[in-house]
Amino acid sequence: MKDIEKNEILDAQEKWKKGIIDIGNKYINNLNYEERAIEHIKELYAYGVTDVLFKPTKVSKVQFRSTFEEALSYFVASNSVCLEDKGFALEPWIDVRFENSNILIQKNTALAMGNYFFTNSDSKVSKVEYTFGYIKINEKILINLHHSSIPFQV
């Protein structure tokens, strides 16, 4: 198996962005947004392959999402697994821009840290800090660490 390359991480971030935007578009157009969210998680996250560490941005009661069902709840709030969830991907977001501080690659794993910027349909931009961990399995890049938080306010 080849080591992860930087362009594969950038491609994974682009797929993540497109998935989040597409879920929201399907939601506002009364299409099957839950099916798209399931596809998004299965395509990009390592649930079912290895453990996943997921700490979403807008949560406080169930802070860590170690299961597929908990991740689905966060993104679209369709399964009542975590009652605090409102469906982060349903905003809808019209753009997500990753700004990597750095990407560290070590054989078949990588870490990316930085800020990502979410633009909603009112053109309001929200800055969020992130750390993503990636693992390459069978030539596929999967997220096994996702931590997001709102920047500290003084």
Buried (B, 14 or more C-beta within 10 A) or exposed (E): EEEBEEEBBBEBBEBBBEBBBBBBBBBEEEEEBBEBBBBBBEEBBBBEEEEBBBBBBBBEEBEEBEEBBBBBBBBBBBEEBBEEBEBBBBBBBBEBEBEBEEBEBEEBBBBBBBBBEBBBEEEEEBEBBBBBBBBBEEEEBBBBBBBBEEEEEE
